[in-house]
Amino acid sequence: MEGEDYGYAAFFETVDTLVTGCGTYDKVLTLGGWPHGPKHCIVMKQRAATAISNEEFYSGNPSNLVKQLTRGSKTHQRRRRCGDP
């Protein structure tokens, strides 16, 4: 159905931090703005970049990032990747 978000907005409200790859991040920027508002966002990116909102850039080991995020989460101890059931 046109305009239906199928529960995405409600789900996204429960997400503490969005982690995205540099390709997705770069593509989103070409679409005309940052759609995630003040949501904390970590971009896996090797090259330098300038944040346009509340994002930060991470070039370390992804496993270490997951440990840091899980340890720092006050509301959730779960992780979900796009496409996971």
Secondary structure as GFF3:
##gff-version 3
##sequence-region A 1 85
A	DSSP	alpha_helix	8	13	.	.	.	ID=ss1
A	DSSP	beta_strand	17	21	.	.	.	ID=ss2
A	DSSP	alpha_helix	22	30	.	.	.	ID=ss3
A	DSSP	beta_strand	40	44	.	.	.	ID=ss4
A	DSSP	beta_strand	55	58	.	.	.	ID=ss5
A	DSSP	alpha_helix	62	72	.	.	.	ID=ss6
###
